[in-house]
Amino acid sequence: MVEMRVAGIALDAASRSPIVLLRDPAGRRQVPIWIDQAQAQNILAGLGDETPPRPLSHDLMATLLEAGGLQLDRVIIHAIEESTFRAVLKLSPCPPAEGESTQPLAEEESLEIDARPSDAIALALRTGSSIWMLEEVVADASIPVDAEADAEDREDFRRFLDSTSPADLVRHLSRAQPDVIPEDGPPEEKPGETGGD
């Protein structure tokens, strides 16, 4: 098994669907898992440091586990069936608090619960639990990562931001928007104006 970490959320260029990216410890392979908008928000909330004013669903799940005397040991993404990833939550009883009897936990006391990978990842982020993936799944679903190119792109983007004022950024973004023709037809071109840049 390979321990994975959440590298972030991306958007599929074609479908505009969110994708959670899991990356291996060496940073050479990453596994994209397509999710929906609500799942992406749950994962992003788990990645953020801010505590919501009221508990979100996965915050509630983490609290319920604790109240029930259980802890999430790890998440295991173990299969891909019909283009769908399969995951389980590995749960065990919480260790006794200081001063309580220290009876060793039996292996048979651990539980495995079937879960959607997106829910499992969101819960793991909130509980600080590890995310594991079977090597066969990583091999089947991973895409290579060019860490040097990623670092170079990040550095280029930082340089661009450092050298761009907010006004320049707004002008650049407005130029990048596709032209929209108003319902009453295209605007008349004034003498001396050109259509291109």
C-alpha positions as CSV (number, residue, x, y, z in Angstrom):
1,M,0.0,0.0,0.0
2,V,1.0,3.6,-0.7
3,E,0.3,6.4,1.7
4,M,-1.2,9.3,-0.3
5,R,-1.7,13.0,0.6
6,V,-4.2,15.4,-0.8
7,A,-2.4,17.6,-3.3
8,G,-5.4,19.8,-3.9
9,I,-8.5,20.2,-5.9
10,A,-8.4,20.9,-9.7
11,L,-11.0,21.4,-12.4
12,D,-11.3,19.0,-15.4
13,A,-10.6,21.2,-18.4
14,A,-13.3,19.6,-20.5
15,S,-16.2,18.9,-18.1
16,R,-15.4,21.6,-15.5
17,S,-15.9,18.9,-12.9
18,P,-13.8,19.1,-9.7
19,I,-11.1,16.5,-9.2
20,V,-9.3,15.7,-5.9
21,L,-5.7,15.0,-6.5
22,L,-3.9,12.4,-4.3
23,R,-0.1,12.4,-4.6
24,D,2.4,9.7,-3.5
25,P,5.1,10.6,-1.0
26,A,7.8,10.8,-3.7
27,G,5.7,13.4,-5.5
28,R,6.1,11.4,-8.8
29,R,2.6,10.1,-9.2
30,Q,-0.8,11.5,-8.6
31,V,-4.2,9.9,-8.8
32,P,-7.2,12.1,-9.9
33,I,-10.6,11.2,-8.5
34,W,-13.6,13.0,-10.1
35,I,-16.0,14.4,-7.6
36,D,-19.0,16.8,-7.5
37,Q,-19.0,20.4,-6.3
38,A,-20.4,19.6,-2.8
39,Q,-17.7,16.9,-2.3
40,A,-15.0,19.4,-3.4
41,Q,-16.3,22.0,-0.9
42,N,-16.2,19.4,1.9
43,I,-12.6,18.5,1.1
44,L,-11.6,22.1,0.8
45,A,-13.2,22.9,4.1
46,G,-11.1,20.0,5.6
47,L,-7.9,21.4,4.0
48,G,-8.6,24.9,5.4
49,D,-7.6,26.0,8.9
50,E,-10.8,27.9,9.7
51,T,-13.4,26.3,11.9
52,P,-16.9,26.8,10.5
53,P,-19.4,28.6,12.8
54,R,-21.6,25.5,12.8
55,P,-20.3,21.9,12.2
56,L,-20.5,20.7,8.6
57,S,-21.5,17.1,7.9
58,H,-17.9,15.7,8.1
59,D,-17.2,17.7,11.3
60,L,-20.4,16.1,12.7
61,M,-19.2,12.6,11.6
62,A,-15.8,13.1,13.4
63,T,-17.6,14.2,16.5
64,L,-20.0,11.2,16.4
65,L,-17.1,8.8,16.0
66,E,-15.4,10.4,19.1
67,A,-18.7,10.3,21.1
68,G,-19.1,6.7,20.2
69,G,-15.6,5.8,21.5
70,L,-14.2,5.2,18.0
71,Q,-11.3,6.7,16.0
72,L,-10.5,6.7,12.3
73,D,-7.2,4.9,12.0
74,R,-6.9,5.2,8.2
75,V,-8.7,5.4,4.9
76,I,-8.0,2.7,2.4
77,I,-8.9,3.2,-1.3
78,H,-8.7,-0.4,-2.4
79,A,-10.3,-0.9,-5.8
80,I,-11.6,0.7,-9.0
81,E,-14.8,-1.0,-10.3
82,E,-16.6,0.3,-13.4
83,S,-14.5,3.5,-13.3
84,T,-15.6,4.1,-9.6
85,F,-13.1,4.1,-6.8
86,R,-13.9,2.1,-3.7
87,A,-12.8,3.0,-0.2
88,V,-13.2,1.8,3.4
89,L,-12.8,3.5,6.8
90,K,-10.7,1.5,9.2
91,L,-12.1,2.3,12.7
92,S,-11.0,1.1,16.1
93,P,-11.9,1.8,19.7
94,C,-10.3,5.0,21.1
95,P,-7.4,4.2,23.4
96,P,-8.2,4.7,27.1
97,A,-7.7,8.1,28.6
98,E,-5.0,8.6,31.2
99,G,-5.9,6.9,34.4
100,E,-8.3,4.4,32.8
101,S,-7.5,0.7,32.6
102,T,-5.1,0.0,29.8
103,Q,-6.5,-3.1,28.2
104,P,-4.8,-3.8,24.8
105,L,-7.1,-3.4,21.8
106,A,-7.8,-6.7,20.0
107,E,-7.5,-6.7,16.2
108,E,-11.0,-8.1,15.9
109,E,-12.3,-5.0,17.6
110,S,-11.5,-2.9,14.5
111,L,-14.2,-2.1,12.0
112,E,-14.2,-1.6,8.3
113,I,-17.0,0.6,6.8
114,D,-17.6,1.1,3.1
115,A,-17.4,4.8,2.1
116,R,-17.2,7.0,-1.0
117,P,-13.6,8.1,-1.4
118,S,-14.6,11.7,-1.3
119,D,-16.3,11.3,2.1
120,A,-13.4,9.2,3.4
121,I,-10.9,11.8,2.4
122,A,-13.0,14.7,3.9
123,L,-13.2,12.7,7.2
124,A,-9.5,11.8,7.2
125,L,-8.6,15.5,6.8
126,R,-10.7,16.4,9.8
127,T,-9.3,13.6,12.0
128,G,-5.7,13.8,10.9
129,S,-5.9,10.2,9.7
130,S,-3.8,8.8,6.9
131,I,-5.0,8.0,3.4
132,W,-3.7,4.8,1.9
133,M,-4.2,3.3,-1.6
134,L,-3.4,-0.2,-2.9
135,E,-0.3,-0.2,-5.2
136,E,-2.4,-1.8,-8.0
137,V,-4.9,1.1,-7.8
138,V,-2.1,3.7,-7.9
139,A,-0.5,1.9,-10.8
140,D,-3.8,1.7,-12.7
141,A,-5.1,5.2,-12.1
142,S,-2.0,7.5,-11.5
143,I,-0.6,10.0,-13.9
144,P,3.0,11.1,-13.8
145,V,3.9,14.4,-12.1
146,D,6.6,16.6,-13.4
147,A,7.6,18.2,-10.1
148,E,10.3,20.4,-11.8
149,A,7.7,21.8,-14.3
150,D,5.2,22.3,-11.4
151,A,7.7,24.3,-9.4
152,E,8.7,26.3,-12.5
153,D,5.1,27.1,-13.2
154,R,4.5,28.2,-9.6
155,E,7.6,30.4,-9.7
156,D,6.5,32.0,-13.1
157,F,3.0,32.6,-11.6
158,R,4.5,34.2,-8.5
159,R,6.7,36.5,-10.6
160,F,3.7,37.4,-12.7
161,L,1.6,38.3,-9.6
162,D,4.5,40.3,-8.1
163,S,4.9,42.4,-11.3
164,T,1.2,42.9,-11.9
165,S,-1.0,45.6,-10.3
166,P,-4.6,44.8,-9.5
167,A,-5.7,47.3,-12.3
168,D,-3.5,45.4,-14.8
169,L,-5.0,42.1,-13.7
170,V,-8.5,43.4,-14.1
171,R,-7.7,44.7,-17.6
172,H,-6.0,41.4,-18.5
173,L,-9.0,39.4,-17.3
174,S,-11.5,41.6,-19.1
175,R,-9.6,41.2,-22.4
176,A,-9.6,37.4,-21.9
177,Q,-13.4,37.3,-21.7
178,P,-15.1,36.2,-24.9
179,D,-16.9,39.0,-26.8
180,V,-20.6,39.0,-26.1
181,I,-22.8,40.5,-28.8
182,P,-25.7,42.4,-27.3
183,E,-29.3,41.4,-28.3
184,D,-29.6,44.6,-30.5
185,G,-26.6,43.6,-32.6
186,P,-22.9,44.3,-32.6
187,P,-21.8,47.9,-31.6
188,E,-20.9,50.2,-34.4
189,E,-17.2,50.6,-35.0
190,K,-16.0,54.1,-34.6
191,P,-13.5,55.5,-37.1
192,G,-10.0,54.9,-36.1
193,E,-10.8,51.8,-33.9
194,T,-9.4,48.4,-34.8
195,G,-10.8,45.1,-33.8
196,G,-7.6,43.3,-32.9
197,D,-4.9,43.7,-30.3
